[in-house]
Amino acid sequence: MQQLEGIEGIQRKGLVLAFLMRFKQICNHPSQWSGDGEWTPEDSGKWAIADVIAAKQEKVLVFTQFREVTEPLSAFLGSVFGRSGLVLLSDLQAVVFPTWRGPET
């Protein structure tokens, strides 16, 4: 917080946004922020809840804005649910839905 003292305007807003992004990464999984590569389920409540969902034989749909978490998360969920899932990334160039014809006019 000492970094915020004496900073004003757009620089202050940028610093606040940078801290918010760090907090989001830590809440997502501490390994994402630290870069230690461990990705242990016990370190993240979001990951630990997968066992509860699997025990109830329920399904799960996960969204994340952080691409770097998709591979370790997919591997972890595959081990919990006993099969791999589908990972869709936002960098897809084109997605075609042939049955959709657009809005009715």
N, C-alpha and C positions, 0 to 999 in steps of 0.2 A: 504494500500500500504506500510505502514511502516513495515509490516511483511515480505515483499520481500527484504528489505534492509538487507544486510549481509548474505543472503541465496544464495547458489550457487548450480549448478549441479542438480542432480535428486531431491533434496529437493525443490528447486525452481520450477522445472517443476511440481512436485506434488501439491504444493501450488497453482500454477496457474490453474491447472486442477480442483482443489477443488473449487476455486472461479468461474470458468466457469460453473461447475455443479450447484452451488448456483444461478448464474444468469439465467441459463436455467429453474430452478425450479420457480424462481420469475416471469420470463416471461410467463411460463406456467400458473401459478396462484399463487398469493402471499400466499394463504392459504396452498399451498403445502410446501412452505419453512418455514412458521411461525408455521405450525401445529395447527392453531387455530380452524380448523374444520368448518369454516364459508362457504367457497366456494361460495360467492355471485357473480353473473354474472357481476355486475358493477365493480368488482375489476380486471377483466381480459378482455382485448379486444378480445381475442380468444373466450371467452364464450359469450360475448355480440353480436358478429356477427351471432350467431345462430338464433336470432330473424329475422334478415335480410334474411337469407337463407330460413327460414320457411315461411316468408311472400311471398317469390317468389315461394313457393311450389317446391323448389329444394331439392336435396338429399345431404347428407354430409357423407364423409368418414374421420374418425379421426385416426391418428396414434400418439402414445405417447410411449416413452421409460420408463415412470414412472408408474408402476403398481398401486401405491396408488391413482392415479388420476382417474382410470377407473370407480370406483363405483360412486363417486360424479358426474363425467362428464356424465355417462350413465343416472343417475337419472335426471340430469338437462336437457339433450337432450330429454329424454322421456317426460318431462313436456312441453318442447317447441314444439316438433313435434306431441305430442298427442299419441305416442305409443313407446314402448321400442325398443331398437335396439339390435344388436348382439355384444357381447364383446368377442373377441378372445385374449387369453393370450399366450405368447410365451412358457409357460411351458407345452404345450401339448406334451404328450409322442409320439403320433403317429397320423398322419393324412393320411388317405387312399383316394386316388383318383382312383377309379376303372376303369374309362374310359381312364386314361392315361397309356400308355404302354411303356413310355420311348422314347428316341431319336430313330428316324428311322435310320437303318443302311443299 
